[in-house]
Amino acid sequence: KGRGIANNVAVPGVKNIIAVSSGKGGVGKSTVAVNLAVALSLQGAKVGIMDADVYGPNVPLMLGVGFHQPEVENGQLKPIEAHGVKMISMAVLAPPDKPMVLRGPMLHGIVRQFLSDVNWGELDYLVVDMPPGTGDVQLSLAQLVPVQGAILVTTPQNVSLADVRRALAMFEQVAVPVIGLVENMSYFIPPDMPEKRYDIFGSGGGSKFADKFNIPFLGE
């Protein structure tokens, strides 16, 4: 059962909400969210992905969806489908060349809208690609709906691990269970020398972090 802040309201038809989060930007959080959503769909689950990264929404790009606005049906937005996944993103609602100038209360409104004004239908999983950091959107999500769990994404460097520590603390504060940690960009294998492996950003940071804070290490 999802926890989160008391009195939040479940999204009709959505069984599980999974937040994918990171402390800092540029660690490949959207890549993990999109691959997780598509992998769950390939296993036969009904899956949606909500791109809550309103400042830098790039889920549509990763799903190969160009800019076209979703249809409206009975006063609700119809998610765009790609690779077996239903998706909604700020990137399909606002022209790509316009900067997102939004303040906290507006962000809360967008999160609420993406949850209640989108016809998700029946979903086993709604994967939420969170914006980097530990700000308004994260708290809004925890306040508005029961989040079943969070997946944290980091890279091996200390700066990324310091930021993901804050993300972990934030989910603890709002009583959202952490499913585990994914370490991304762990190493580079040159295509012409597949036997070689370079730890460009150092190594072992993710697994040490998971051990220290007693959360599952989902892989590198």
N, C-alpha and C positions, 0 to 999 in steps of 0.2 A: 504494500500500500504506500502511495506517495505521501510524503510528509510536507515539509515546507511550512509556511506560516499558517496558523489556524484560520478558518473561515474562507479559505480560497475555494474556487468553484471549478469542478472538473469540466473539461471540454467535452461536449456531447459526442459519443462515438469513439473517443480516443482513449485507448486502454493505458498506454504508458508514455510519459513524456521524459525524454532523455536530453539533458543539456550537455553540449560539448563546449568546454571553456578553457581559457588559458589566461595566465596573468598578463603576458605581453603579446603584442601583435607580431605577425611574421613568423610564427612557429609552425604553421601548417594546420591550424585548427579547422579551417573550412575543408581542407583536403581530407582530414580524418572524418569530419561530419558527413561529407558527401559519400566517401567510400563506405562508411558504416551504414548509411541509409540504403545504398545500392546493394551492399552485401546482405542486409536483412531482407530486402525485397527478393533477391535471388534465392533466399532460403524459403520463400513462399509467404513471408509476412506482408501485411498491408502497411505501407510506410509513407509518411510525409516528412518533408524537411522545411523548417521555418527558418529563414535567414534573418536572424535578429541583429545582425551586424549592420545597423542602419547607416553608419558612416562609410563603411567600405564593403558594400554587399557584393560578393563575387561568386555566390553559389550558382546563379544562372549560367555564368561563364563556364564553371566547372562541369555543369550538366549539359553544356552545349546548347543552351537556350538563349536566343538573341532577345533584343528588347521588343517584346510585344505585350500589350497590356492584357491582363486576364479578363475573361468575360464576367459579367455580373448576372447572377441568377437569383430571383426572389430576394433581392436586396443583399445578397451575399456574394463575395468574390469566389470565383471558381479557381482552385489552384491549377497551375500549369503542370502537365505531366511530362516526365522525361525519364528514360531508363527504368520505368516501372515505379517511379517515385513521384508523389504529388509535392509541388513546391510553391512557396510564396516568398517573395523578396521585395525589398524596397527598390531593387534594381529593375524590377518589371513594372513598378508603379510610377517611378520618376525618370525623366530623361537622363541618359548616362552622362551628359555634359554639365548637369546642374549639381553644384555642391550641396551637401546635406547640412543645412544650418539648423540644428535642432537643440532645444534645451531639455532639461530633465523631464518636466511635466509632459512635453510633447512626445518624448520617447516612451513614457508610460502608456500614453494613448495609442501609440503605434503597436506596442506589444499587445495591448488589450484587443486592438482591432484585428491583428493577425490571428488571435486566438478565437475571438467570438464572431467576427464578421467574415470569416473565411469558411466555406463549406468543405470541411475536411472529409466528411463522410465517415465510414467505419475505418479506423486505423488501429493496428496493433502497436505501432510505434510512431511517435512524432519526435523526430530528432531536431533539436534547436541549436543552430549555430550561433553561439553568443558573440557579442563584440569582445575585443580584448579588455582586460582590466576587471575591476570589481565595482562597477558603478551602478547607475540608475536602472539599466536594462536588466541586469542580473537580479537586483532586488525586486523589480517589478514582476519578473517572471515568478520568483519564489512567493510573492504576495498574491499573485492572481490565480495561480493554478497549482495543483499538487504535482511536483516534479518527482518522478520515481528515483532518479539518480543522475549523477553528473560524471562525465568523463573528462579528466584533465589532460591537456596536451602541453608538453614541454620539449625543449631541445636540451642537449647535454650541458650547455654552459651555465655557470653560476648565476648570471644575470636573469636567465629565463627561470631557473629553479627558485630564485628569490621571489620572483613575481608569481609563480604558481603556488608558492607557499601562502601568499595573500588570498589567492582564489580558493584554496583549500579551507582557509580560516573563514572566508565568507560563506561557503556552503555549510560549514559546521554551524555558523551563527544562525542561519535560516533553516537549520535542521533538514537539509537535503543530503541523503547518503551519497558518498563518493564511490562509484562503481570501480574506478581504478585510474591508473596513469598510463598514458602512451608517450614514449619518447620518440620524437620525430627527428629526422635529419641526423640519425645516429652515426652513419658512416657513408662514405662514397666509394662505389666500386667502378673503376674506369672500364668503359665498354670494351676497350682494346686489351685490357689486362684483367679479365674477370677473377683471377686468383688473388689480386691485390685488394686491400681494403684500407681506406684512409679515414681515421677518426678526426675529421676536420674541426669539429667543435669540442674535442675532448671525448671522454667516454665514461660510462658507468654512473653518470649523474642521476639519471632517472631511476635506476634500480636502487641506488643508495637512498634517494629521497623517499621512495615507496617503502623501503624497509624502515627508515627512521620514523615515518608518520603512520606506519602500519596500515597502508592501503595496498590493494592488489596492483602488481606491475603487469600491465596487459601486453607489453612487448615493445621492441625497438625497431 
